[in-house]
Each structure stands twice: as C-alpha cells, then as structure tokens.
Amino acid sequence: MIDPTSRPAFAASLARNITRRELNQARGILAVLGVLGIGTGMVLLGDLQHKIGALEAGTAALDRGLIHQVKILTYAGIGVSVVYLVCAFLVSRAPVVATVSGLVLFIATILAQAVIEPAQLIGPIGFGVRLAVLIALISAVRFARIYQRQRAETGNVSDADEPVDRRQLGPALAAVGALVVAGVVGGVLYVRSRGQAPGGKVRDRHNRVVELSSLWRDRRALVLFYAGFDRESDQLAEVNAHLNEFDATVIAISFDSPSRMEALHDKLGLGFELYSDRVFQVIPAWGVPFVIANTTSSATFVVETGGVISHKQIGEHPPLAELIRLTHR
C-alpha cells in the first residue's frame, strides 16, 4: 500500500522522468536531423561534382550559374544541419532555446521545401514523418518550459540561470528567424533561377505556326532539341516506342524543314509532334549553342505546367530511362 504522504513526491518524480524522456527524444530527433542533413548534403555535393566532371569530359555546355546556386543551397542545407546538432547539444543546458530554435528551424525547412520542391511533401510517408517530427518538437518545447521551471524551483541551478536563458532566447530566435528568411528567399531565387521557358513561334510539319508556350499550359512538357531529325531518327523511334511511359507532352524541335519532318513523321509513325525552327529564332533563345554553321547542339528541357524550367541539359540527350524519370519528378 502506497503511503499517501509519498504520493506528491512520486508524482513529482514521475513528471520529471516524463519531462526528461521528452527532452531526450527531442535531442535524438534534432541529432538525427543534423546527421542526416549533413550526410545527404555531402552525398549531393559528391554526386554534383561527379556529374560536372562527366559533362566536362564530353561536349555538353555547363550552366555555371545554376551549378553555383545548387552548391550554395546545398551548403546552406549543411549549415542548417549543423545548427540542428548544436540545438541537440544544448537541450540539457538551455532547453527552451534549443527546442524552440529546433522547432522554428524545422518549420523553415518545410517552407523551403514547399517552395523549392513541393513534390517532396506529397505522399503518406513524407508527410507522415514530417508531421510526427513536428508534433514531437512542439511537445518538446512545452516540456522544456516545464523542465526550466523545475530547475529553478528545486534550486538545481542558480537564480541567474533562468534570466540568462531568457536573454539567450531573443538572439537565438533572431538568428533562426534570419535563417528562415534566407532559406525562403533563397528557395524563391532558386526557383526563379530555373527561369521561365522562352517559348517562341515554330512551325509544325504542316507548316502551321505554333506558339510553344501553349504546349505546356495544361501539362508538363519534355522539350528535345535536335541537331537534325534524320541523324537522330533512332532516338526519336525509341522515344516513340515508350511514349506512354512519359508523364509529359513530348516536343521535338530542329531546323529541319516542315516537308522533311512530315516525311520522317510518317516513316517512323510518331505519336508526338515535330517542330521546325528554320530561321533559328527559337533555338538560340533557349540557350542552345551552335556547334558549326547551321548546326546546333542537342538539348533537353523539362518544362512544368505554367512554364517553369525544372531541368536543363545542353548537349547529348540523357538515356531513355533518365528521360522518362525526369518527367515523373
């Protein structure tokens, strides 16, 4: 039988244990977020360097500005992950500062992902994990405040510690807020840096004028520029054979004449349209360079609904499997 006089002490001990458990859980979540973020960032940087090396070894032109922006965002992600680790380390020393900073930073990360790559937030796994982490961090903030009061009431810390923690809270939240603003602004600039597809007027195989921007008004488009349809007819046939696997409208453009396109279209039995930029008004506007006179490089673009370019590659087209994957992002 439990002594009634011991019940308050038992309840207080139980509350302390629950509080410590919640804070330990928060420490673990913040540490995992930090370690995963740093690891992912390092892998992305290594993969980016590998792809740059492969492109430099070939004939493809590199978009240095875009590469630089991707690197900046990756380094920013690693920096945020380091802040997660610092918050995990400070959970015991400054629980309110650490948990609030971690919570604000996590919300900022979700907002940045919503701006940069909203598809990552869609799906039961991605959404469910983020929701669970968010709930756990919100709970940790509440228990951190309880823990802070318990420390002051029991005299485990000096009276000066509580005010010091509060004094630290303002600058910490200001720093995290600055990261939030920088992340969201950086994400917006990154999306804008991808740019809007230039569009332009081309002619179809029936010699009718077509405005390219009308082709991705309602659906994602895979825009393939060719140096000449005849010389790359094998790839056209390969794309056509797997046309149903693309989650996009396939658009092929070259300088070939409409009459030549008509003959090739009939010969291959293509299920997508070929377009002609006979006077080279559209192809250069997309940043596709000339290799020699009247001959341009190949290029691949994925244009999202509305006109934002989500993928750009100047040079040899990716393999078929990669082309299909790009349209399912």
C-alpha positions in Angstrom: 0.0 0.0 0.0 1.4 3.4 -1.0 1.9 6.0 1.8 -0.3 9.0 1.0 2.4 11.3 2.1 4.7 9.9 -0.6 2.2 10.5 -3.4 3.2 14.1 -4.1 6.9 13.1 -4.3 6.1 10.1 -6.5 4.0 12.3 -8.8 6.8 14.9 -9.0 9.3 12.2 -9.8 7.1 10.8 -12.5 6.7 14.2 -14.0 10.4 14.8 -14.0 11.0 11.4 -15.7 8.4 12.2 -18.4 10.0 15.6 -18.9 13.5 14.1 -19.3 12.2 11.5 -21.6 10.6 14.1 -23.9 13.7 16.2 -23.9 15.9 13.2 -24.7 13.5 12.4 -27.5 13.9 15.9 -28.8 17.7 15.7 -28.5 17.6 12.5 -30.5 15.3 14.0 -33.2 17.5 17.1 -33.6 20.7 15.0 -33.7 19.2 12.7 -36.4 18.0 15.6 -38.5 21.5 17.1 -38.2 23.4 13.9 -39.1 21.0 13.0 -42.0 21.2 16.6 -43.4 25.0 16.7 -43.3 25.2 13.2 -44.8 22.7 14.0 -47.6 24.4 17.3 -48.3 27.9 15.6 -48.7 26.4 12.9 -51.0 24.7 15.6 -53.1 27.9 17.6 -53.4 29.9 14.5 -54.4 27.2 13.5 -57.0 27.2 17.0 -58.4 31.0 17.0 -58.8 30.8 13.6 -60.5 28.2 14.9 -63.0 30.1 18.1 -63.6 33.2 16.0 -64.4 31.3 13.8 -66.7 29.8 16.7 -68.6 33.2 18.5 -68.8 34.7 15.3 -70.3 32.1 15.4 -73.0 30.8 18.1 -75.3 28.0 19.4 -73.1 27.8 23.0 -72.2 27.5 23.7 -68.4 25.2 26.2 -66.8 27.7 27.6 -64.3 25.2 29.9 -62.7 22.8 27.1 -62.0 25.6 24.9 -60.7 26.7 27.7 -58.4 23.2 28.2 -57.0 22.8 24.5 -56.4 26.0 24.4 -54.5 25.0 27.4 -52.3 21.7 25.8 -51.5 23.5 22.5 -50.6 26.0 24.3 -48.4 23.1 26.2 -46.7 21.4 22.8 -46.0 24.6 21.5 -44.4 24.8 24.7 -42.3 21.2 24.2 -41.1 22.0 20.6 -40.2 25.0 21.8 -38.1 22.5 24.1 -36.3 20.3 21.1 -35.6 23.3 19.4 -34.0 24.1 22.5 -31.9 20.5 22.5 -30.7 20.7 18.8 -29.8 23.8 19.6 -27.7 22.1 22.5 -25.9 18.9 20.6 -25.0 20.2 20.0 -21.4 21.9 23.3 -20.9 19.3 25.6 -22.5 16.3 23.5 -23.2 13.9 26.3 -24.2 16.4 28.0 -26.5 17.4 24.6 -28.1 13.9 23.2 -28.6 12.3 26.5 -29.8 15.2 27.0 -32.2 14.9 23.4 -33.5 11.2 23.8 -34.0 11.4 27.1 -35.9 14.2 25.7 -38.0 12.2 22.6 -38.9 9.2 24.7 -39.9 11.5 26.8 -42.0 12.9 23.7 -43.7 9.4 22.6 -44.6 8.6 26.0 -46.0 11.8 26.0 -48.1 11.0 22.5 -49.4 7.5 23.7 -50.3 9.0 26.5 -52.4 11.8 24.5 -54.0 10.4 21.0 -54.4 6.8 20.7 -53.3 6.6 17.2 -54.6 8.8 16.1 -51.6 6.0 17.0 -49.2 3.3 15.0 -51.0 2.8 11.3 -50.1 1.9 9.5 -46.9 5.5 8.7 -45.9 7.0 12.1 -46.4 4.0 14.0 -44.9 3.6 11.5 -42.1 7.2 11.6 -41.0 7.3 15.4 -41.0 4.0 15.7 -39.1 5.3 13.2 -36.4 8.6 15.2 -36.0 6.6 18.5 -35.9 4.3 17.2 -33.1 7.3 15.8 -31.2 9.2 19.1 -31.3 6.1 21.1 -30.3 5.7 18.8 -27.3 9.4 19.1 -26.5 9.0 22.9 -26.3 6.2 22.6 -23.8 8.2 20.1 -21.6 11.3 22.3 -21.9 9.5 25.1 -20.3 8.3 22.8 -17.5 11.8 21.5 -17.1 13.1 25.0 -16.9 10.7 25.8 -14.1 11.5 22.6 -12.2 15.2 23.5 -12.3 14.5 26.9 -10.8 12.1 25.6 -8.2 14.3 22.8 -7.0 17.4 25.0 -6.8 19.4 22.8 -9.1 20.6 26.0 -10.8 21.4 29.4 -9.6 18.7 32.1 -9.8 20.7 33.8 -12.5 20.4 30.8 -14.9 16.7 31.3 -15.8 17.1 35.0 -16.8 20.3 34.1 -18.7 18.3 31.5 -20.6 15.7 34.1 -21.5 18.3 36.6 -22.5 19.7 34.0 -24.8 16.3 33.2 -26.3 15.9 36.5 -28.1 19.2 36.4 -30.1 18.7 32.7 -30.8 15.3 33.2 -32.2 16.6 36.2 -34.2 19.3 34.0 -35.7 16.9 31.3 -36.5 14.5 33.8 -38.0 17.3 35.1 -40.2 17.9 31.6 -41.4 14.2 31.2 -42.1 14.1 34.4 -44.2 17.4 33.4 -46.0 16.1 29.9 -46.7 12.7 31.0 -48.1 14.3 33.9 -50.2 17.0 31.5 -51.4 14.4 29.0 -52.4 12.4 31.6 -54.3 15.5 32.8 -56.1 16.4 29.2 -56.9 13.1 28.5 -58.5 13.3 31.8 -60.4 16.8 31.0 -61.5 15.5 28.0 -63.3 13.6 30.6 -65.3 10.6 30.6 -67.4 10.7 28.8 -70.7 11.3 31.3 -73.5 8.5 29.8 -75.7 8.6 31.2 -79.2 6.9 30.5 -82.5 7.8 27.4 -84.5 6.2 25.6 -87.4 4.7 22.1 -87.3 5.0 19.5 -90.1 2.0 21.0 -91.8 3.8 24.4 -91.9 1.4 25.9 -89.4 2.7 28.4 -86.8 2.6 27.2 -83.3 3.3 29.1 -80.1 5.4 26.8 -77.9 4.1 28.2 -74.6 0.6 26.9 -75.5 2.0 23.3 -75.4 2.8 23.3 -71.6 -0.2 25.4 -70.5 -2.0 22.3 -69.1 0.7 19.7 -68.8 4.4 19.2 -68.2 6.4 19.2 -71.4 9.6 17.4 -72.4 11.3 19.6 -74.9 14.0 17.9 -77.0 16.2 20.0 -79.3 18.0 18.0 -82.1 20.8 19.0 -84.5 18.8 17.2 -87.2 15.9 14.8 -87.0 17.3 12.5 -89.7 20.6 11.9 -88.0 18.8 11.1 -84.7 15.9 9.2 -86.0 16.8 6.1 -83.9 16.2 8.1 -80.7 13.0 9.5 -82.0 11.8 6.0 -82.7 12.9 4.9 -79.2 11.1 7.7 -77.5 8.0 6.9 -79.6 8.1 3.3 -78.6 7.9 4.3 -74.9 5.7 7.3 -75.3 3.1 6.1 -72.8 5.7 6.0 -70.1 6.3 9.7 -70.2 4.4 11.9 -67.8 4.7 14.8 -70.2 3.9 16.1 -73.7 6.9 15.3 -75.8 8.1 18.1 -78.1 10.9 17.7 -80.6 12.5 20.8 -82.3 15.1 21.1 -85.0 16.0 23.4 -88.0 14.6 20.8 -90.5 12.0 21.9 -93.0 8.3 21.0 -92.4 8.3 18.8 -95.5 11.2 16.8 -94.3 9.6 16.5 -90.8 6.4 15.3 -92.5 8.2 12.5 -94.3 10.1 11.4 -91.2 7.0 11.6 -89.0 5.1 9.3 -91.4 8.1 7.0 -91.9 8.5 6.4 -88.1 4.8 6.6 -87.3 5.5 9.1 -84.5 2.8 9.7 -81.9 4.2 13.1 -81.0 4.9 16.3 -82.9 8.0 17.6 -84.6 8.6 21.3 -84.9 10.8 23.4 -87.1 12.8 26.5 -86.3 14.1 27.0 -89.8 15.3 30.6 -89.2 17.0 29.9 -85.8 14.8 32.3 -83.9 13.8 29.9 -81.1 16.7 27.6 -80.6 19.3 30.2 -79.6 16.7 31.9 -77.3 16.7 28.7 -75.3 20.5 28.9 -74.9 21.2 26.1 -77.2 24.6 26.9 -78.8 25.8 26.4 -82.4 28.3 23.7 -83.0 29.1 24.8 -86.5 27.3 27.0 -89.0 23.6 26.0 -89.3 24.1 23.1 -86.8 23.2 23.5 -83.1 23.9 21.2 -80.1 21.3 18.8 -78.8 19.5 19.9 -75.6 16.9 18.6 -73.1 14.4 20.7 -71.1 11.6 19.7 -68.8 9.1 22.5 -68.6 6.5 22.3 -65.8 2.9 23.4 -66.3 2.9 27.1 -66.4 6.3 27.4 -68.0 9.0 26.9 -65.2 12.0 25.0 -66.4 12.7 22.3 -63.9 15.5 20.6 -65.8 18.0 21.8 -68.4 20.8 19.9 -70.1 22.8 21.2 -73.0 24.5 18.5 -75.0 23.8 14.9 -75.7 20.3 13.7 -74.6 20.1 11.5 -71.5 19.4 7.8 -71.9 15.7 6.8 -72.4 15.3 5.7 -68.8 16.6 9.0 -67.5 14.3 11.0 -69.8 11.3 9.1 -68.5 12.4 9.6 -64.9 12.8 13.4 -65.5 9.1 13.6 -66.4 8.0 11.9 -63.2 9.6 14.3 -60.7 
